[in-house]
Amino acid sequence: MEKQLLSDPKLERLHALVYKNAIERQQLNWFSSACQIKLKLSTYRLIADISAKKNQLTELTQLLEGHDINVLLLKGMAFNGYFYSDNSPRGSSDIDLLVQPQDKAKFCQVLKLLATSVEKKSNDAFSGLFEETWRANITQPIYFDLHWYLSYPSLFNFDGSEMVKRSIQHPSYLSENLRMLSNEDHIVYLAMHMTKDCDFFGYGLIDCHEMICQQQPDIMKCFTIAEAWGIKTGLYYLLMQCKKYMHTPVDEGLMHSNQPGYVRNHLCVYAINNIFTTPSKLKTMTHRFKQLISVFLFCDSLSKAFLHNIVFIKRSIIK
């Protein structure tokens, strides 16, 4: 565990959580002195970084006052100050925001007062379909990841107005303009993000586990939302991984009643344990192959999965 913590850059965003829990459990001395120092310094950096991002969000709430725009905070920065504490935050590479497609132009006019759009130099066939990057107009490099769909609109069905209705106020900002996804929507979104990244053993499991344990979301409602979006299969395997590796308290009867059919279940479990555990870098052919498998296995509509990949191939050829 110590070797992995010190060598994997992706795990740095969990250092504060590890450090806090090690202290609370009186297990910090299990780590070497060098590792303890690394965790402590990393925790201080994370606290400073998250604090700077929160300042940017506070400024954004002030700029949004008087505007009829609904902005929803997603993932890491939504979880910090909610079920992750300010003195042991979960690291986040950027600030993820969601606006409804019809509000995007209006919101960008507001965001221009705080940040500058970043032109992506990407050959990704789906680049710019549902998200774009903005950089804060301050010395410290802080980025906003602006979404107008949670994920590929060709694969999933989203009702933005229903998400806004279900949204909840964030305790750190107490704004009606800047809220966050409901607990149930967030868990389904974690499933969607997990299948998109083909990462069934990542920190998304920790986020899901902590949300379930601390906020007690309605898991049955999660399945209802996931079915409407078209990611019910993906949600089942997110929860399955959480139960298996984190011992997350999810009702067995509810899991059984939402389990995919025999053949699909065996294919999904095989892929999780044998295909998605193979190391691969983003945007390589190996990773593209994983994404192809993930779309067909974990998205509910096979016809949409087929059409989505046809669009991908066409856009790749055009580029």
Secondary structure, 3 states (H helix, E strand, C coil): CHHHHHHCHHHHHHHHHHHHHHHHCCCHHHCCHHHHHHHHHHHHHHHHHHHHHHHHHHHHHHHHCCCCCCEEEEHHHHHECCCECCCCCCCCCCEEEEECHHHHHHHHHHHCCCEEEECCCCCCCCCCCCEEEEEECCCCCCEEEEECCCCCCCCCCCCHHHHHHHCECCCCCCCCCEEECCHHHHHHHHHHHHHHHCCCCCCHHHHHHHHHHHHCCCHHHHHHHHHHHCCHHHHHHHHHHHHHHHCCCCCHHHHHHCCCCHHHHHHHHHHHHHHCCCCCCCCCHHHHHHHHHHHHHHCCCHHHHHHHHHHHHHHHHHC
